[in-house]
Amino acid sequence: MDISIFTDKAAEPTPKDLREQLASLYPLWEQIAECVRKKYPNPKEEWNYPGKNYGWSFRLKDKKRAIVYLLPRQGYFKVAFIFGQKATDQIMAGDIDAAIKEDLAGAKKYAEGRGLTTEVRNAKPINDIEKLIDIKIAN
């Protein structure tokens, strides 16, 4: 089952917890969060616990919507977005990894847009994630 490494509702994860669990991947988590902070100063940053089947996740938001979700897992983490049609079109036309475009094209469409989740197990997807953050903030 795909759930957070942090499952105790009573214990919101701390930066220390995150650093210990993600180990060598922690700097990549921070790099993504810092990318959002640079492009959208002072985002609202919050841990969220939607239920025991999901565990804790972290999101960075602008005034009205989430820019990015960071989902800690055992040995890796996921980065998730919701993109509207305009942003989806921009991604499909842009210089983004083909596998990401394929995932987005196959994603179920909801009123708020299409969900896209990318796993981070190493630095390889970071450049594309930063491009996705740009597109999200611009749309």
Secondary structure, DSSP 8 states (H G I E B T S, - for coil): ----S---TT----HHHHHHHHGGGHHHHHHHHHHHHHHSSS-EEEEE---TTT--EEEEE-SSSEEEEEEEETTEEEEEEEE-HHHHHHHHHSS--HHHHHHHHHS-EETTEEEEEEEESSSTTHHHHHHHHHHHHH-
